[in-house]
Amino acid sequence: MASAVCVNDVSRIVPKDHPADHAAMFLCNMDQRLGFYVRNLFFYAPESGKLDTDRLKSSLAELLDSYHFWAGRLRFNHSGRMEIVCSNAGALFALASSSLSATADHFDDFFFLDEDKITALEDLPLLTIQVTHLLGDDGYAIGMLIHHTLADAIAGMTFLLNFASVNRGDGLYMAPNGDRTRLRARDPPRVAFQHREFAKQTDHGSSRFTLTQESVLSSESRRRKAPKKSRQTFAFTSARLLELKQAVLDDGTLPGCSTFEALAAFIWRAHALSLPGKSSSDVLRLRFMVDTRSVLEPPLGQNFCGNAAYGAFAELTLANLRELPLSSITARVQEAKRRVSNEYVRSGWGYLELHPDAWYHHDCETMINAWPRLMRESLELDFGWGKPRRVEYPLDPRNSSVIFFPLISDGIQVSVCLDSISLATFEKLALISKS
């Protein structure tokens, strides 16, 4: 299918003042498995009618002084570990135009990557930005491809806030710290727990998380060729979330719970009971990510720029999920969160050091990706021409996670990926309306 977007110009943006030192930047065991891009897409309608792209370029160059490794390139060292070479090879900044408007529903063309020119890791930019002038409504789309080795959701959001702040003329919002050596496994590795969240990876040809030079280079082409999965979004208003928390606490079993804990338990049960072919004795898993910046000792700090999220997991049989009160399922979610301690995380890093072919269990039925509070900040992302009129996080089509997004007004949107029959069952079990 012909592209609806025409790329008119591509520039290479390097740090304004930070020289290339070609130092090798250590990447931790969590970074090693994340050889793909994440996407952020913002639609704007500047009051002036025009977006100053020259200012954006100069702001990016200034910002890269603090994020110089984002202008580097990946390589595999003699030990077979991936690292970043701080070469100042640059981020790519593309200018494009399109007859589309902010109502566009196909997003791939808003992200620039010239795959035909990427034959080696030194050709692979870690950051690309495409500004598309939307002739359909005279607005603009800003699409950012950020390689996951650079940042988790929190670090990625901090980069965006810094970019917007510098472009407004306000300087850095928060100075980043990209040092990953504090996430290095102990030497020798010490594994003090049974890490059932991890398992040996066997789908070397298709997994996003199996890391070889070939898999990193081909991540985008494999993403584009992957069959699209249908998703349905369900709205939980703030009033609905309060009702849900109250339902968890009504039996007096738990002294309290967070909104996330109650919603995660509720969604886990509904999602698990919707899956076809499961028997009552089957053990079903839940996984969700926990930010370890304040868990680790000493704390990493909120300015840590890397991958500090760790997967918490819980298990229950299908019979338990069907019959236990919601408070008991919520208690399992809370236990999973508590398990992610400083010692447990460091033990997990050691496990991955000893088992380089392991990653999070591929047979986990319910995976929740939830950063709604963080994503809400993106709804306010002002580069100097007002807030975005629309924000999208285009997902990898192979991603079957349940996603918690913020509602524009208040509350949480839950995006679920199931086949049509299972989706109908989920909707009936959840007793919620489609947004």
Summary of the structure (lengths in Angstrom):
residues: 435
radius of gyration: 22.0
end to end distance: 29.9
largest distance: 62.4
contacts: 1371
relative contact order: 0.17
helix: 31%
strand: 24%
